[in-house]
Amino acid sequence: MRALALAERAGHTETATLAHQHLTHHLLANGSPAEAVSHAARGLALAPPLAAPRRVVLRTLYGQALAATGRTGEAVRQLGDALREARAHAYMEGEKAAHSALAALDVLTVRQGTGAGRGVGTTPGPGSSRGYPPYCSDSRGDLGGAGVMTYPS
């Protein structure tokens, strides 16, 4: 928190964005998802459009924090945006992280019994019989290639 305060006082946006990213990660790991949501949103608001890797990481963390607070629809949108942005900038590590977070969310929604997860209105994933929610699919109908993400209205 001290690094964030110093960065904000100094007007150093990049450092403040990074501090929000690390605080989000730390708060998620320590069971404070509501605070993590706040820091992720603030970090995204500060992240410049050209800082794609930072934005992808923040969006992925934001999606995970939203999911941990039960805001599944918002989480899926953030994770889908992270996946799309990672693909657009050929950021493979970010793409894998966003994809894994979406897959974990799919498992979580099944465990929570919402019916939104695997097996309910899903599209088979690439090279697998495992299903993915259709709103996580790209224009090819899977998570494996570049395309336009679609979401439920």
Disulfide bonds with the S-S distance in Angstrom:
none
